[in-house]
Amino acid sequence: MPVDRRAGSGLVVDRSVLVLMRLLRGHLRPYRRPLLAVVLLQAVSTIASLYLPSLNADIIDKGIALGDTGYIVRIGGWMLAVTVVQITCSIAAVWYGSRTAMSFGRDVRESVFRRVGSFSAQEMARFGAPSLITRTTNDVQQVQMLVLMTCTLLVGAPIMCIGGIIMALRQDVGLSWLMLVCVPALVVSISAIIVRMVPQFRLMQVRIDGVNRVLREQLSGIRVIRAFVREPHEVRRFDAANADLTDTALRAGRLQVLIFPTVMMILNLSGVAVLWFGAGRVDSGQIQVGALTAFLLYLTLILMSVMMATFMAILIPRASVCADRIMEVVDTDSSIAPPTSPVTDVPAIGELELRDVELRYPGADAPVLRGISLRAEPGRTTAIIGSTGAGKSTLLTLVPRLLDVTGGAVLVDGVDVRELAPDELWSRIGLVPQKSFLFTGTVATNLRYGNPDATDDELWAALEVAQARDFVSALPEGLAAPISQGGTNLSGGQRQRLAIARALVRRPKIYLFDDSFSALDLATDARLRAALRPWTRDATVVIVAQRVSTIADADQIVVLEDGRVAGLGTHDELLASCSTYQEIVESQHAMETVA
C-alpha cells in the first residue's frame, strides 16, 4: 500500500497499525488454541507473581515482627509453592508463544513467496528483487519478533498492571496518589519518544532495500566491474548506501536508548517517593512495615508492566512499517489474472497463432508491439529476427503469458491463452530464455527441472542433441557434476547448451528459443540445429535470433521493425521482397567479411 508521507506521523502510525492488525488476524487465526493457552498460562503466572508480595508482607508483619518462627516457615513454604507454579506456567507460556511466533513467520513467508510467484514481469519490475528479498526475510522477522514478544511479555502486562493497582490499594489507599503521578508520567515520556521513532523505522527499511540492491548488483556484475576496473567506484556506491543506513539506524538508536533510562529514572524516583511518604505513615501507625514493602513491590510491578508495554511500543512501530510493506506485496494482484473458467480439455497439438496482437505497457505513449499476426504449426520452424529493440523477445513472452496482450489474441491449440488453464498452457511449452539460468544442484537436477521422471538415458539423449554430451561426460561426476548458483562454474556456451537440453527433456509441443544460440560458435550452432530437426519433428518451434545463419533454413521468418511485422516468408523470399531483412543480411555479411 502506498504511504502518504505528507500525512502526520500519528496518521501514519494509525494506518500502519491497522495493516499490522489485519496481517496478524489473517495469519494467527489457525493458532487460536495455542494463543488461548498462552493467555491462560500468562494469567496464572502473573497472578502468582502478584500474590507473592502479600505473602512477603504477612511474613514481615505477622512473623518477623511477632517472632513467630512457625508462621514464617509455613508462609515461606507457601511462597515456594507459588513460585514453582509461577515459573512452570511462565516456561510453558514461552514454549507455546515461541512455537506460535515461529509458525506465524513461516506462514507469512509462504504467503509472500506464493504471491511473488504469481507476479508477472510488470510486478517484479515494480517492486524489484532486492526489496522483495527484504520483505520476505527482514520484514517478516520484525513482525515475527512482535508476535513472540507479545506472547511472552505483553499478554501478562495488563493483568499485572490492573492486578498490581488492586493489590496496592489493598495495602494502603493513602499512597495511591503516587500511582496517579508515576504511571502517566512514564506513559507520556515514552510516547513522546516513540512518535519520533516511527519515521526513522520506516526510512530504515528503505535504506535496507538500498543496501541489498547495491550489493546484489555488485555480486551479479562482479566480472563487469573487474573488467572495467570500477572497484573503487562500486566501493563508494556501497559506502554511500551503507552510510545512509547507518545514519538512519543511529538516529533511531539514539531515540531508542532514551527509553530505558527514562523508565529507570521514573522507577527509582517512584521508589524514593514511596519510602519518603510511607515512612511518615509508618511512624504514625497508619501502615505497617510489611504493607509498605508490599506497596513498593506492587508499584514496581505496575511500572515494570508499563515498561514491558513500552518495550512492545518500541517493536510496534517498526513491525507496523514492515507489515505495511508485507501486505503491499500480498495485496498486489498479478496483471496476469488466471481465467475464471479455465479450459482444460483441449488436445495438445502445438498450434500457435497470433491475431492482430498489440502490447502497450501501462502509461506508455505508444505500443511496443502492434498489428502482429502469424501462425506457427507443428513440424515447422518459425524464426523471428529484427534489430535491437524491435520487440522480438517481448513477442515471445506473450506465448507463455509472462505478459498479456492489450489488443488482439494469442491462441494455443485454438484457445486464447487467457482462457487456457495455466498448467495446461505451461505443460505444452518449453522455453529457453535469452539469459540461460541454471539452479544450484547438479547437471541431472537441472535437466530434470521440467520432467522429474526423466531417465538417465533420456538426459544423455537430450545432451547429445544440445551438443553438450562431450563436455558433461568429460566432467568427473558426469550427470552428478555440481552446478553453482546461476551456473557460474560453467562458460556461457555450456550454460546455454544445458538450458536447451533442459527444454528438450521436457518434450513439449511448442519450443520457444529466445536467442538461445547466441553464445555458440557457428559450427556448434549448425550441428545443434541439424540434430534438433528430428527431435522436434512433431512440435512447433519458434526461434528468436540475431544471426541470419541461425534462421536461414526456417520454414518461415518473421521480420520485426519498431514492433511491427516488416516481412514474412522464407529466407529467399525475404531477400527478394523485404528491405529490412536485406539490410540485416548485408550488415552481417559485411561484418563476417571484415572478420
Buried (B, 14 or more C-beta within 10 A) or exposed (E): EEBEEEEEBEEBBEBBBEBBEBBBEBBBEEBEEBBEBBBBBBBBBBBBBBBBBBBBBBBBBBBBEEEBEEBBEEBBEBBEEBBEBBEBBBEBBBBBBBBBBEBBBEBBBEBBEEBBEBBBBBBBEEBBBBBBBBBBEBBBBBBBBBBBBBBBBBBBBEBBBBBBBEBBBBBBEBBBEBBEEBBEBBBEBBEEBBBBBBBBBBBBBBBBBBBBBBBBBBEEBEEEBEEEEBEEEBEEBBEEBBEBBBBBBEBBBEBBEBBBEBBEEBBEEBBEBBEEBBEEBBEEEBBBBBBBBBBBBBBBBBBBBBBBBBBBBBBBBBBBBBBBBBBBBBEBEBBBEEBEEBBEEBEEBBBBBBBEBBBBBEEEEEBBBBEBEBBBBBEBBBBBBBBEEBBBBBBBBBBBBBBBBBBBBBBBBEBBBBBBBBEBBBBBBBBBBBEBEBBEBBBBBBBBBBBEEBEEEBBBBBBBBBBBBEBBEEEEEBBEBEBEEBBEEBEEBBBBBBBBBBBBBBBBBBBBBBBBBBBBEEEBBBBBBEBBEEBBEEBBBBBBBBBBBBBBBBEBBBBBBBBBBBBBBBBEBBBEEBEBBBEBBEEBEEEEEEE
